[in-house]
Amino acid sequence: MPTPDFILELRERIGHMPLWLIGVTGYVRRDDGLVLLEQRTDNGKWTLVTGINEPGEEPADTVAREAKEETGVDVIVTDLVSVKSDRRMITYANGDQTQYMDHLFLCEVAPGGNGEPVVGDDESMRVGWFALDDLPEPLSDSTRERIAYVQRYLRHRAEGSARAQFAFDGVIEHL
């Protein structure tokens, strides 16, 4: 999907100045533990499903929409894993500067929905299911970090605490 219209309209007014956006990430897993990844066309790196929250759109709806658009997989959101702001400023090739607050969700294939990934738009070169001990390279640093968050969350959930993680003073914490 190309840059959302609301961002293009904002960019007409603010140019390349820093823009704060709400991002979503979907850690989509199957019952057998495989995780859904896509290889991005812009940098060639493998990532979890990601996207930008449209104005008025619920973050969980955004991650389900992005999963469908980018991979063809129908998902349901089951858990909020973390909410974390990216402290680094991203400067895109065209000079636009952006920072994101990311909502990381645990997702499953929707019952009765499509679970076979296909490249759904021009943002991805390849998509597929991967075992955690056999992830494709190059894997983005943010994806490595988010997979670690999910693994920590799942350990805590197994111990009886399904609270989302957050950062305080730059350190990820478990509520």
SVG drawing of the C-alpha trace seen along z (x, -y; Angstrom):
<svg xmlns="http://www.w3.org/2000/svg" viewBox="-15 -24 36 52">
<polyline fill="none" stroke="black" stroke-width="0.4" points="0.0,0.0 1.4,-3.4 1.7,-6.2 -1.7,-6.9 -3.5,-10.0 -3.6,-11.6 0.2,-11.5 0.6,-12.9 -1.8,-15.8 0.2,-16.4 3.4,-16.4 2.1,-19.1 1.8,-21.3 4.8,-20.4 7.3,-19.2 10.0,-16.9 9.6,-18.0 9.3,-15.1 5.9,-13.5 4.7,-11.3 2.7,-8.3 1.0,-5.3 2.3,-2.1 1.1,1.5 3.0,4.8 1.4,8.2 3.1,11.3 1.0,13.8 1.5,17.4 0.0,20.7 -1.0,23.5 2.3,25.2 4.3,22.2 5.4,20.9 5.4,17.1 4.4,15.0 7.1,12.8 7.4,10.7 10.4,9.5 10.1,5.8 10.7,4.3 12.1,1.0 15.1,2.5 15.1,6.3 14.7,7.1 12.3,9.6 9.8,8.2 6.7,9.0 3.5,7.5 3.5,3.7 1.5,0.7 0.3,-2.8 -2.9,-3.4 -5.3,-5.5 -7.2,-8.3 -10.2,-6.9 -9.1,-3.3 -8.7,-1.0 -5.1,0.4 -6.2,4.0 -8.3,3.4 -5.2,1.8 -3.0,4.9 -5.7,7.2 -6.1,5.0 -2.4,4.8 -2.0,8.6 -4.7,9.1 -3.3,6.4 0.3,7.4 0.2,11.2 -3.4,12.3 -3.7,14.0 -6.9,13.4 -6.0,12.8 -7.7,12.2 -5.9,10.2 -5.7,12.1 -3.4,10.1 -1.7,6.7 2.0,7.6 3.6,4.2 3.3,0.5 6.6,-1.2 7.8,-4.4 10.8,-4.3 13.3,-6.8 15.1,-7.0 14.1,-9.4 13.7,-7.6 14.7,-9.6 13.3,-8.2 15.0,-8.5 12.9,-11.5 13.9,-13.3 10.7,-12.8 11.3,-12.3 9.1,-10.1 9.0,-8.5 6.5,-5.8 4.7,-4.6 4.3,-0.9 1.5,1.4 2.6,5.0 -0.2,7.5 -0.2,11.3 -2.4,12.7 -3.7,16.0 -5.1,17.1 -8.8,16.4 -11.0,19.5 -12.2,20.3 -10.0,17.6 -7.2,17.8 -3.9,19.0 -1.8,19.3 0.4,16.3 0.7,14.6 2.4,11.3 -0.5,9.0 0.9,5.6 4.0,3.9 5.4,3.5 6.6,7.1 8.8,9.3 8.1,12.6 6.0,13.8 5.9,17.0 5.7,19.0 9.0,19.6 10.1,21.4 11.7,19.3 14.9,21.3 15.1,20.9 14.3,17.3 15.3,15.8 18.0,13.3 18.4,10.4 16.0,10.0 15.3,6.4 16.6,5.4 13.1,4.2 11.7,7.6 14.3,9.4 13.4,7.0 9.7,7.6 10.1,11.3 11.9,11.1 9.1,9.1 6.5,11.7 8.6,14.6 8.9,12.7 5.1,12.0 4.3,15.6 6.5,16.8 4.8,14.4 1.4,15.4 2.2,19.1 3.1,18.1 -0.4,16.5 0.3,12.8 -1.0,11.6 -0.2,8.0 1.2,5.9 4.8,4.7 5.8,1.1 8.9,-1.0 9.7,-3.2 12.9,-5.3 13.8,-3.5 13.7,0.0 11.0,2.5 9.0,3.5 6.3,6.0 3.3,4.5"/>
</svg>
